Amino acid sequence: MEYRHRCAQPRCPAAPAPDPTPCEGPHDAATLIYPHGREVAGCVHHCARLLAGLEGARVHPFVPAGSAMEVYLRARELPPFAWEIGK
């Protein structure tokens, strides 16, 4: 009998634990700044998902413009905590 070990892909630090979606691209594509000043780097996908639900959060100003724009555009289209409603 053959057993296959399936390793979970490590996720970026911005991926919320209850969000089942996989990362997209580099795990340091963008950095979010929480309203209280904490920073977290992550893929564009998870940064956008977090930004959609964090009032007062923003993308770090030194993130490449393309990544920052992609995070903002995606976040605009998402409801807060999108994973809770299956998005």
Contacts in CASP RR format, 6 or more apart in sequence:
PFRMAT RR
TARGET T0000
AUTHOR 0000-0000-0000
METHOD contacts of the structure
MODEL  1
MEYRHRCAQPRCPAAPAPDPTPCEGPHDAATLIYPHGREVAGCVHHCARL
LAGLEGARVHPFVPAGSAMEVYLRARELPPFAWEIGK
9 22 0 8 1.000
9 23 0 8 1.000
10 27 0 8 1.000
11 22 0 8 1.000
11 23 0 8 1.000
11 27 0 8 1.000
11 46 0 8 1.000
12 23 0 8 1.000
12 27 0 8 1.000
12 28 0 8 1.000
12 41 0 8 1.000
12 42 0 8 1.000
12 43 0 8 1.000
12 46 0 8 1.000
13 27 0 8 1.000
13 40 0 8 1.000
13 41 0 8 1.000
13 42 0 8 1.000
14 30 0 8 1.000
14 32 0 8 1.000
14 40 0 8 1.000
14 41 0 8 1.000
14 42 0 8 1.000
14 43 0 8 1.000
14 46 0 8 1.000
14 47 0 8 1.000
14 50 0 8 1.000
15 21 0 8 1.000
15 23 0 8 1.000
15 42 0 8 1.000
15 43 0 8 1.000
15 46 0 8 1.000
16 46 0 8 1.000
16 49 0 8 1.000
16 50 0 8 1.000
16 83 0 8 1.000
18 83 0 8 1.000
18 84 0 8 1.000
19 46 0 8 1.000
19 49 0 8 1.000
19 82 0 8 1.000
19 83 0 8 1.000
20 83 0 8 1.000
21 45 0 8 1.000
21 46 0 8 1.000
21 49 0 8 1.000
21 83 0 8 1.000
22 45 0 8 1.000
23 42 0 8 1.000
23 43 0 8 1.000
23 45 0 8 1.000
23 46 0 8 1.000
24 43 0 8 1.000
24 44 0 8 1.000
24 45 0 8 1.000
25 43 0 8 1.000
25 44 0 8 1.000
25 45 0 8 1.000
26 43 0 8 1.000
27 41 0 8 1.000
27 42 0 8 1.000
27 43 0 8 1.000
28 41 0 8 1.000
28 42 0 8 1.000
29 42 0 8 1.000
29 43 0 8 1.000
29 44 0 8 1.000
29 47 0 8 1.000
29 63 0 8 1.000
29 67 0 8 1.000
30 41 0 8 1.000
30 42 0 8 1.000
30 43 0 8 1.000
30 44 0 8 1.000
30 47 0 8 1.000
30 59 0 8 1.000
30 60 0 8 1.000
30 63 0 8 1.000
30 67 0 8 1.000
30 68 0 8 1.000
30 70 0 8 1.000
30 71 0 8 1.000
31 39 0 8 1.000
31 40 0 8 1.000
31 41 0 8 1.000
31 42 0 8 1.000
31 47 0 8 1.000
31 59 0 8 1.000
31 60 0 8 1.000
31 62 0 8 1.000
31 63 0 8 1.000
32 39 0 8 1.000
32 40 0 8 1.000
32 42 0 8 1.000
32 47 0 8 1.000
32 50 0 8 1.000
32 51 0 8 1.000
32 54 0 8 1.000
32 57 0 8 1.000
32 58 0 8 1.000
32 59 0 8 1.000
32 60 0 8 1.000
32 71 0 8 1.000
33 39 0 8 1.000
33 57 0 8 1.000
33 58 0 8 1.000
33 59 0 8 1.000
33 60 0 8 1.000
34 40 0 8 1.000
34 54 0 8 1.000
34 57 0 8 1.000
35 54 0 8 1.000
35 55 0 8 1.000
35 56 0 8 1.000
35 57 0 8 1.000
39 60 0 8 1.000
40 50 0 8 1.000
44 67 0 8 1.000
44 70 0 8 1.000
44 71 0 8 1.000
44 74 0 8 1.000
45 74 0 8 1.000
47 59 0 8 1.000
47 71 0 8 1.000
48 70 0 8 1.000
48 71 0 8 1.000
48 72 0 8 1.000
48 73 0 8 1.000
48 74 0 8 1.000
48 75 0 8 1.000
48 78 0 8 1.000
49 74 0 8 1.000
49 75 0 8 1.000
49 78 0 8 1.000
49 82 0 8 1.000
49 83 0 8 1.000
50 57 0 8 1.000
51 57 0 8 1.000
51 58 0 8 1.000
51 59 0 8 1.000
51 71 0 8 1.000
51 72 0 8 1.000
51 75 0 8 1.000
52 74 0 8 1.000
52 75 0 8 1.000
52 76 0 8 1.000
52 78 0 8 1.000
52 79 0 8 1.000
52 80 0 8 1.000
52 81 0 8 1.000
52 82 0 8 1.000
53 80 0 8 1.000
53 81 0 8 1.000
59 67 0 8 1.000
59 68 0 8 1.000
59 71 0 8 1.000
59 72 0 8 1.000
60 68 0 8 1.000
63 71 0 8 1.000
78 87 0 8 1.000
79 85 0 8 1.000
79 87 0 8 1.000
END
